[in-house]
């Protein structure tokens, strides 16, 4: 029986002018990761973020997250990030905690 080959994906930074780079998170799974934030809506407590691999990685290379200053919005990308890249998820939380503090 053949093992299923893991798909490789490339990070895709946002090109929209509404996004700005927050930071480089460092290397996880052998590749650098960057975090971007979107200009927030004035009437929304949620801030949108995008995590992007700086290259090709197995599994997801892009994650969309929303943060209200205390927690992430319930979204499949949050669950996938925490399950498959827990060290990266911790790094994101550390950056968000510092940004809020």
C-alpha positions as CSV (number, residue, x, y, z in Angstrom):
1,X,0.0,0.0,0.0
2,X,1.4,3.4,-1.0
3,X,1.6,6.2,1.6
4,X,-0.3,9.3,0.8
5,X,2.0,12.1,-0.3
6,X,1.7,15.3,1.6
7,X,0.9,18.3,-0.6
8,X,3.3,21.2,-0.5
9,X,2.0,24.8,-0.5
10,X,3.6,28.2,-0.9
11,X,3.0,31.2,1.3
12,X,1.0,33.9,-0.4
13,X,1.5,37.4,1.2
14,X,-1.4,39.8,0.8
15,X,-1.0,42.3,-1.9
16,X,-4.0,44.4,-0.9
17,X,-3.0,47.9,0.4
18,X,-5.2,47.3,3.5
19,X,-2.6,44.9,4.9
20,X,0.7,45.7,6.6
21,X,3.4,43.4,7.9
22,X,3.4,43.1,11.7
23,X,6.6,41.0,12.1
24,X,8.7,38.0,11.2
25,X,7.9,35.2,13.6
26,X,11.0,33.2,12.9
27,X,11.6,29.7,11.5
28,X,9.1,26.9,12.1
29,X,9.3,23.6,10.3
30,X,12.5,24.9,8.6
31,X,10.8,27.9,7.0
32,X,10.3,31.5,8.0
33,X,6.8,32.8,8.8
34,X,5.5,36.3,8.6
35,X,2.4,37.9,10.1
36,X,0.3,40.6,8.5
37,X,-2.6,42.7,9.9
38,X,-5.5,44.2,8.1
39,X,-6.7,47.8,8.7
40,X,-9.5,47.1,11.2
41,X,-13.1,48.2,10.7
42,X,-13.8,51.1,13.1
43,X,-17.0,49.4,14.5
44,X,-15.5,45.9,14.9
45,X,-13.7,44.6,18.0
46,X,-12.0,42.0,15.8
47,X,-8.6,42.4,14.2
48,X,-7.7,40.3,11.1
49,X,-4.3,38.7,10.7
50,X,-2.7,36.5,8.1
51,X,0.2,34.1,8.7
52,X,2.3,33.4,5.6
53,X,5.1,30.9,5.1
54,X,8.1,32.5,3.4
55,X,8.5,29.6,1.0
56,X,7.0,26.1,0.4
57,X,5.8,23.9,3.3
58,X,3.9,20.7,3.8
59,X,0.2,21.3,4.6
60,X,-1.1,24.9,5.0
61,X,1.2,27.8,4.1
62,X,-1.4,30.5,4.8
63,X,-3.6,31.0,7.9
64,X,-6.3,33.7,8.4
65,X,-7.0,34.6,12.0
66,X,-9.2,37.1,13.9
67,X,-8.3,38.3,17.4
68,X,-10.4,40.5,19.7
69,X,-7.7,41.3,22.2
70,X,-8.5,38.2,24.4
71,X,-9.1,35.3,22.1
72,X,-9.2,34.0,18.5
73,X,-12.5,33.8,16.7
74,X,-13.6,30.2,16.1
75,X,-12.3,29.3,12.7
76,X,-10.9,26.2,11.0
77,X,-7.6,27.9,10.4
78,X,-7.1,28.5,14.2
79,X,-7.8,24.8,14.9
80,X,-5.4,23.6,12.1
81,X,-2.6,26.0,13.3
82,X,-2.9,24.8,16.9
83,X,-3.1,21.1,15.8
84,X,-0.3,21.0,13.2
85,X,2.0,23.9,14.1
86,X,1.6,24.3,17.9
87,X,5.0,26.1,18.2
88,X,4.0,28.7,15.6
89,X,0.6,29.1,17.3
90,X,2.4,29.9,20.6
91,X,4.7,32.4,18.8
92,X,1.6,34.2,17.3
93,X,0.0,34.4,20.8
94,X,3.2,35.8,22.3
95,X,3.2,38.6,19.6
96,X,-0.5,39.4,20.1
97,X,-0.1,39.5,23.9
98,X,2.8,42.0,23.5
99,X,0.8,44.1,21.0
100,X,-2.2,44.3,23.4
101,X,-0.2,44.9,26.6
